[in-house]
């Protein structure tokens, strides 16, 4: 990065350290209840099961302009196709041997808490154009065995071993079957060695500028500290590692775009946009920094095409951010709008054991969660333990949701087993969060059967899908629900009450 940016990041961290040390003696005890409870919303929806018997579905999108198909990821390494509302029997792609411990991969499919696997999917914007270099091209983001990572060691300055890698892979659709990916076309674009199994990020998405965006977690474990984390700042605030960053690249093989002015990557497999904000840093792919685990993000398909990220919190706060070029989103200086006690070798006490005061807007230079006149888009662990980002609704079936950010939380109960996922919507202008009413279920804002929320899907019409499960990746409890309008059952005479019955009698006379 430039000297100006280096000085700015250093001053932010120094100011935060002073603030933490100054406030440590006055720190309040950690509590789950530091923010108001999320109120029940006025919007009621139904959940229509589209596919059942899956393992752990975690994401779904349609090819550009394709209203008939939704491609759905299963964490275990299967890419499934839902066509005209029906789950196809044959997977589009089966890479279980690459991502699961039953093959060569790191994912333990029997563990409901394992965060690795098949996590991201993006179709090239030129997918339908035979003259485009991206014709019938798609990309996945996976956790796989170490295999000569194509990106320099992302943990420079540490000696921690790398246990697996997360990677972007390019594929082509079969020339003979549009619902099948040709496995022989596999090309690794970039990869990142990882030490800890958590905080992998997971989303790939093309922005309106035609570039691909990828969000990476801070490296895992806790507090952005420990093995593979760079001190004194942690990875998310350090510009020598891609971890804890939003990256922006052109993943097409550079030789296929010889006239491009974007620089070719060191491994020769992709290009780096010429207007990326940190071109002078050790990680020129960086678009924004300061994330903990931005597992799911999405571009709003309407309005200004905002980039909305749900960043998973640690001790207390889950947050929703609007990402801008060059922005610093605070971790591990802050968790939401609260100061966080990130520790340099324990000199400030035990990391994360105290919750420091709420500090919106301070230290300067950090971007807090989205806010508006009604509040800030953050909530504490009394309302959920791990935010699962979704999409800004741009469909037509539920007019009340248009322009609202629909998302969820993995679970309301964290132990001994994670259960009871929830669905929410946020007003990106007002800064308020509400629960989606689910009147068909006995508890109208909690999913039934202890289901947890692992992801969302968006089809070509802008309609949304919730990806839920109550089993690990090797189970059969996974469901793809389409979010549809709630239509109450017609009222019967028994439900009309005495006044209604009397009115009916009078009319019959």
C-alpha positions in Angstrom: 0.0 0.0 0.0 1.0 3.6 -0.3 2.9 5.3 2.6 -0.2 7.4 3.3 -2.4 4.2 3.7 0.3 2.5 5.8 0.5 5.5 8.2 -3.3 5.6 8.4 -3.7 1.9 9.2 -0.8 2.1 11.8 -2.4 5.2 13.4 -5.7 3.5 13.7 -4.2 0.5 15.4 -2.1 2.7 17.7 -5.1 4.8 18.7 -7.2 1.7 19.3 -4.5 0.2 21.6 -4.4 3.4 23.6 -8.2 3.4 23.8 -8.3 -0.2 24.9 -5.6 0.3 27.6 -7.3 3.5 28.8 -10.7 1.8 29.1 -9.6 -1.6 30.3 -10.1 -0.7 34.0 -13.6 0.5 33.3 -14.6 -2.3 31.1 -17.9 -3.9 31.8 -18.3 -7.7 32.1 -19.0 -9.5 28.9 -22.7 -9.9 28.3 -24.9 -11.3 25.5 -27.4 -8.6 26.2 -25.7 -5.4 25.2 -28.2 -4.4 22.4 -32.0 -4.3 22.2 -33.8 -7.5 21.2 -34.8 -7.7 17.6 -38.5 -7.0 17.4 -41.0 -9.1 15.5 -41.6 -7.7 12.0 -44.8 -7.0 10.1 -43.9 -9.2 7.1 -45.1 -12.8 7.2 -43.9 -15.4 4.7 -44.2 -19.1 4.0 -41.4 -21.5 3.4 -42.1 -23.8 0.4 -39.9 -26.9 0.4 -38.3 -27.1 -3.1 -35.7 -29.8 -2.3 -35.4 -32.1 0.7 -33.2 -35.0 1.8 -30.0 -33.0 1.2 -26.9 -32.8 3.4 -26.0 -29.2 4.2 -27.1 -26.9 1.3 -25.3 -23.5 1.8 -25.7 -21.3 -1.3 -27.7 -21.1 -4.6 -27.7 -18.9 -7.7 -28.9 -19.0 -11.3 -26.8 -18.7 -14.4 -27.2 -15.2 -15.8 -30.7 -14.7 -17.2 -31.7 -18.3 -16.6 -35.1 -18.3 -14.9 -35.5 -22.1 -15.0 -32.5 -23.3 -13.0 -31.0 -22.7 -9.6 -27.6 -24.3 -8.9 -27.3 -25.3 -5.3 -24.1 -26.0 -3.4 -23.9 -28.8 -0.8 -21.1 -28.4 1.7 -20.0 -32.0 1.1 -18.9 -31.2 -2.5 -22.0 -31.8 -4.6 -23.3 -29.1 -7.0 -27.0 -29.8 -7.6 -29.5 -28.3 -10.1 -33.1 -27.4 -9.3 -34.8 -27.1 -12.7 -38.3 -25.7 -13.0 -38.8 -26.4 -9.2 -37.5 -30.0 -9.3 -34.2 -31.3 -7.9 -32.4 -33.1 -10.6 -31.2 -36.6 -9.7 -27.7 -36.2 -11.3 -25.4 -33.7 -9.7 -23.9 -31.1 -12.0 -20.5 -31.7 -10.3 -19.2 -34.1 -7.7 -16.0 -33.1 -6.0 -16.5 -34.9 -2.7 -13.2 -36.6 -3.2 -11.5 -33.2 -3.2 -13.2 -31.5 -0.3 -14.0 -34.4 2.1 -12.0 -36.6 4.4 -13.5 -39.5 2.6 -11.2 -38.5 -0.2 -8.3 -36.1 0.0 -10.0 -33.0 1.4 -10.1 -31.5 4.9 -13.9 -31.4 5.6 -15.1 -33.8 8.2 -18.7 -34.4 6.8 -19.8 -36.0 10.1 -19.2 -32.8 12.0 -22.0 -30.3 12.0 -19.5 -27.6 13.2 -16.9 -28.0 10.3 -16.9 -24.8 8.3 -14.9 -26.2 5.3 -16.1 -27.7 2.0 -17.8 -26.5 -1.1 -18.7 -22.9 -0.1 -18.9 -20.6 -3.1 -20.2 -20.4 -6.7 -20.2 -17.7 -9.4 -21.1 -17.7 -13.1 -19.1 -15.6 -15.4 -21.2 -12.6 -16.7 -20.5 -13.8 -20.3 -21.9 -17.3 -19.5 -24.5 -17.2 -22.3 -22.4 -15.4 -25.0 -20.5 -17.9 -27.3 -18.2 -15.0 -28.3 -17.3 -14.2 -24.7 -14.2 -15.7 -23.0 -16.5 -16.5 -20.1 -18.9 -18.6 -22.2 -20.2 -21.6 -20.2 -17.6 -20.7 -17.4 -18.2 -20.9 -13.7 -16.1 -20.7 -10.6 -16.2 -22.5 -7.2 -14.6 -21.7 -3.8 -13.6 -24.8 -1.9 -11.5 -26.2 0.9 -9.1 -28.8 -0.4 -5.8 -30.6 0.5 -2.6 -28.6 0.2 -1.3 -28.8 -3.3 1.3 -26.2 -4.1 -0.8 -23.1 -3.3 -0.8 -20.7 -6.2 -0.8 -17.7 -3.9 2.3 -16.8 -1.8 2.0 -18.0 1.8 -0.7 -15.7 3.2 0.7 -15.9 6.7 4.0 -14.2 6.1 5.8 -13.4 9.3 4.6 -16.5 11.1 5.8 -20.1 11.2 2.5 -21.8 11.7 2.0 -24.9 9.5 -0.6 -24.8 6.7 -3.1 -27.7 7.1 -5.2 -27.2 3.9 -6.0 -24.6 1.4 -9.0 -22.6 0.2 -9.1 -22.0 -3.5 -11.0 -20.6 -6.5 -11.3 -23.1 -9.3 -12.6 -22.5 -12.9 -14.8 -25.0 -14.7 -16.6 -25.2 -18.0 -20.1 -26.6 -18.7 -20.2 -29.8 -20.7 -20.6 -29.4 -24.4 -23.2 -32.1 -24.5 -25.2 -31.5 -21.3 -26.1 -28.0 -20.0 -26.7 -29.4 -16.5 -23.3 -31.0 -16.1 -19.9 -29.5 -15.4 -17.0 -31.0 -17.4 -14.5 -32.1 -14.7 -11.7 -32.2 -17.2 -11.8 -28.4 -17.5 -10.7 -27.8 -13.9 -8.2 -24.9 -13.5 -7.0 -23.6 -10.1 -7.0 -19.8 -10.2 -5.7 -18.9 -6.8 -5.4 -20.6 -3.3 -4.6 -19.7 0.3 -3.0 -22.0 2.8 -4.9 -22.2 6.1 -4.0 -23.4 9.6 -7.3 -23.3 11.5 -10.5 -24.9 10.1 -12.8 -22.0 10.8 -13.3 -18.5 9.3 -13.0 -19.4 5.6 -15.3 -16.8 4.2 -17.2 -18.5 1.4 -18.8 -16.3 -1.2 -17.7 -15.6 -4.8 -19.7 -13.0 -6.7 -19.3 -10.8 -9.7 -19.9 -7.1 -9.2 -21.5 -4.7 -11.6 -18.0 -3.7 -12.7 -17.4 -7.2 -14.2 -14.8 -8.2 -11.6 -15.0 -11.1 -9.2 -15.1 -10.4 -5.5 -14.0 -12.9 -2.8 -14.2 -12.4 1.0 -11.7 -14.2 3.2 -11.9 -14.7 7.0 -9.1 -13.6 9.4 -7.5 -17.1 9.5 -9.6 -18.7 12.3 -9.2 -19.6 15.9 -10.3 -16.6 18.0 -9.4 -13.0 18.6 -7.5 -12.8 15.3 -4.6 -14.1 17.3 -2.6 -17.2 17.8 -0.9 -19.5 15.3 -0.9 -18.1 11.7 -2.0 -14.6 13.0 0.4 -11.7 12.5 1.0 -9.5 15.6 0.6 -6.9 16.9 -2.6 -6.2 14.8 -3.8 -9.6 13.7 -4.4 -10.6 10.1 -7.4 -8.5 9.3 -5.5 -5.2 9.9 -2.2 -6.4 8.3 -1.6 -5.7 4.6 0.9 -8.5 4.1 -1.8 -11.2 4.1 -5.1 -11.6 2.2 -6.8 -13.0 5.3 -9.5 -10.8 6.7 -9.9 -9.0 3.4 -12.3 -8.5 0.5 -10.4 -9.3 -2.7 -11.2 -8.2 -6.3 -9.7 -9.9 -9.4 -10.4 -10.9 -13.0 -10.2 -14.7 -12.8 -10.1 -15.3 -16.6 -6.8 -16.8 -17.8 -4.8 -13.7 -18.8 -3.7 -15.1 -22.2 -7.4 -15.0 -23.2 -7.6 -11.2 -22.7 -4.3 -10.0 -24.2 -5.4 -6.4 -24.6 -6.3 -5.9 -20.9 -4.4 -3.3 -19.0 -4.9 -5.0 -15.7 -1.7 -6.5 -14.3 -1.1 -10.3 -14.5 -0.9 -12.1 -11.1 2.4 -13.6 -10.0 1.1 -17.1 -10.7 -0.1 -16.1 -14.2 -3.6 -17.3 -13.7 -5.6 -14.1 -13.2 -5.4 -10.3 -13.4 -5.5 -7.6 -10.8 -7.7 -4.6 -11.6 -5.7 -1.5 -12.2 -7.9 0.6 -9.9 -7.7 -1.7 -6.9 -7.0 0.6 -3.9 -4.0 -1.2 -2.4 -1.9 -1.9 -5.5 1.3 -1.0 -3.7 0.8 -3.4 -0.9 1.9 -7.0 -0.6 -1.7 -8.0 -1.4 -2.7 -5.8 -4.5 -5.9 -7.9 -4.8 -7.3 -6.2 -1.7 -10.5 -4.2 -2.1 -11.3 -3.7 1.6 -10.0 -4.9 4.9 -10.9 -5.5 8.6 -13.2 -8.5 8.4 -13.5 -11.4 10.8 -15.5 -14.0 8.9 -17.5 -12.4 6.0 -19.1 -15.8 5.2 -21.9 -14.4 2.9 -22.1 -11.2 0.9 -24.1 -10.1 -2.1 -24.5 -7.2 -4.5 -27.9 -5.5 -4.5 -29.3 -6.0 -8.0 -31.3 -2.8 -7.8 -30.6 0.8 -6.9 -26.9 1.6 -6.5 -25.8 -2.1 -6.6 -24.4 -1.8 -3.0 -22.1 -4.6 -1.8 -23.6 -5.9 1.5 -21.6 -8.1 3.8 -22.7 -10.0 6.9 -19.6 -10.4 9.1 -19.8 -13.1 11.8 -18.9 -11.8 15.2 -17.1 -13.5 18.1 -18.2 -12.8 21.7 -21.2 -10.6 21.4 -22.0 -8.7 18.1 -23.1 -9.8 14.6 -23.0 -7.0 12.0 -24.1 -6.0 8.5 -21.7 -3.7 6.5 -21.9 -1.7 3.2 -18.5 -2.3 1.6 -16.8 0.5 -0.3 -13.4 0.5 -2.1 -10.5 0.9 0.4 -12.7 0.7 3.5 -11.5 -0.6 6.8 -14.3 -2.5 8.7 -12.7 -2.6 12.1 -11.9 -6.2 13.1 -10.1 -6.9 15.5 -10.1 -3.3 16.7 -13.9 -3.4 16.9 -16.7 -6.0 16.9 -19.6 -4.1 15.4 -19.6 -0.7 17.1 -18.0 -2.0 20.2 -14.3 -1.8 21.0 -12.7 -5.3 21.1 -9.9 -6.4 23.3 -7.4 -7.9 20.8 -4.3 -8.8 22.7 -0.7 -8.7 21.7 0.9 -11.6 23.5 -1.4 -11.1 26.5 -0.1 -7.7 27.4 -3.7 -6.3 27.7 -5.1 -9.3 29.6 -6.9 -12.4 28.3 -8.2 -11.8 24.8 -11.9 -11.4 24.4 -12.7 -11.9 28.1 -14.2 -8.5 28.6 -16.6 -6.5 26.5 -15.4 -3.0 26.1 -17.8 0.0 25.8 -19.8 0.8 22.7 -17.8 3.3 20.6 -19.7 4.2 17.4 -17.5 6.3 15.1 -14.3 5.8 17.1 -11.4 5.2 16.5 -11.5 7.3 13.4 -10.8 5.7 10.0 -12.9 2.6 10.7 -16.3 1.9 9.1 -19.1 0.8 11.4 -22.1 -1.3 10.5 -24.8 0.2 8.4 -26.9 2.8 10.4 -29.8 5.0 9.8 -32.3 7.1 11.8 -33.8 3.9 13.3 -30.6 2.3 14.5 -27.6 0.3 13.5 -27.5 -3.1 11.7 -26.0 -5.2 14.5 -27.4 -7.5 17.2 -26.1 -9.4 20.1 -26.0 -13.1 20.9 -29.3 -13.0 22.6 -30.8 -13.0 19.1 -28.5 -15.5 17.4 -24.9 -16.7 17.5 -23.6 -16.5 13.9 -25.1 -14.3 11.1 -25.8 -15.9 7.8 -25.9 -13.3 5.1 -28.5 -13.3 2.3 -29.6 -11.0 -0.4 -31.4 -7.7 -1.0 -34.8 -8.7 -2.2 -35.6 -7.6 -5.7 -38.3 -10.2 -6.6 -41.9 -9.4 -7.2 -43.8 -12.1 -5.2 -43.5 -10.3 -1.8 -43.8 -6.5 -2.4 -43.3 -5.6 1.2 -39.8 -7.1 1.1 -38.5 -5.2 -2.0 -35.3 -3.4 -1.1 -35.0 -5.1 2.2 -31.9 -7.2 3.1 -33.1 -10.8 3.9 -30.7 -12.8 6.0 -30.6 -15.3 8.9 -28.7 -16.6 11.8 -27.3 -20.1 12.1 -28.9 -20.8 15.5 -30.5 -19.2 18.5 -29.1 -21.9 20.8 -25.4 -22.5 20.6 -24.8 -25.5 22.9 -24.6 -28.3 23.5 -25.9 -28.6 19.9 -26.6 -25.6 17.6 -30.3 -25.4 16.9 -33.2 -23.1 16.1 -32.2 -20.9 13.2 -34.1 -17.6 12.4 -34.8 -15.4 9.5 -34.7 -11.6 9.4 -35.0 -8.6 7.2 -33.1 -5.3 7.5 -34.0 -1.9 6.3 -30.7 -0.6 4.8 -31.9 3.0 4.9 -33.5 3.1 8.3 -31.0 0.9 10.1 -33.5 -1.5 11.6 -33.8 -5.3 11.8 -37.0 -7.3 12.2 -37.8 -11.0 12.4 -39.7 -12.5 9.5 -42.9 -14.0 10.7 -43.4 -17.7 10.0 -47.1 -18.2 10.9 -47.1 -21.8 9.7 -44.9 -22.9 12.5 -45.8 -23.1 16.2 -43.0 -20.6 17.1 -43.6 -17.9 14.5 -40.1 -16.6 14.2 -38.0 -19.8 14.8 -37.5 -22.5 12.2 -39.1 -25.9 13.0 -37.3 -29.2 13.8 -34.2 -27.5 15.2 -33.1 -26.4 11.7 -30.1 -24.2 11.3 -29.5 -21.5 8.6 -26.5 -22.2 6.4 -27.1 -19.9 3.4 -29.5 -18.4 0.9 -30.1 -18.5 -2.8 -31.3 -16.0 -5.3 -32.8 -17.0 -8.7 -32.8 -15.0 -11.9 -36.1 -13.4 -11.0 -34.8 -12.1 -7.7 -36.8 -14.6 -5.6 -35.0 -16.0 -2.5 -34.4 -19.4 -1.0 -33.3 -20.4 2.5 -30.8 -23.2 2.8 -31.3 -25.0 6.1 -30.4 -28.3 7.8 -30.5 -30.2 11.0 -27.8 -32.7 10.1 -24.1 -32.6 9.2 -22.9 -32.5 5.6 -23.2 -36.3 5.4 -26.8 -36.3 6.6 -30.2 -36.0 4.9 -31.8 -33.2 6.9 -31.0 -30.4 4.4 -33.9 -28.4 2.9 -34.1 -25.7 0.2 -37.0 -23.5 1.1 -38.4 -20.9 -1.3 -39.5 -17.8 0.5 -43.0 -17.1 -0.7 -45.9 -14.9 0.4 -48.0 -16.1 3.4 -51.6 -16.8 2.4 -53.8 -17.4 5.4 -56.3 -20.3 5.3 -59.9 -19.2 4.5 -61.8 -18.4 7.6 -64.4 -21.0 8.5 -67.7 -20.3 10.3 -66.1 -21.7 13.5 -63.4 -19.1 13.3 -65.8 -16.2 12.6 -67.0 -16.0 16.1 -70.5 -15.3 17.3 -70.7 -12.0 15.6 -69.7 -13.5 12.3 -72.3 -16.3 12.6 -75.0 -13.8 13.6 -74.2 -11.7 10.5 -74.4 -14.8 8.3 -77.8 -15.7 9.8 -79.1 -12.1 9.2 -78.0 -12.2 5.6 -79.7 -15.5 5.0 -83.0 -14.1 6.3 
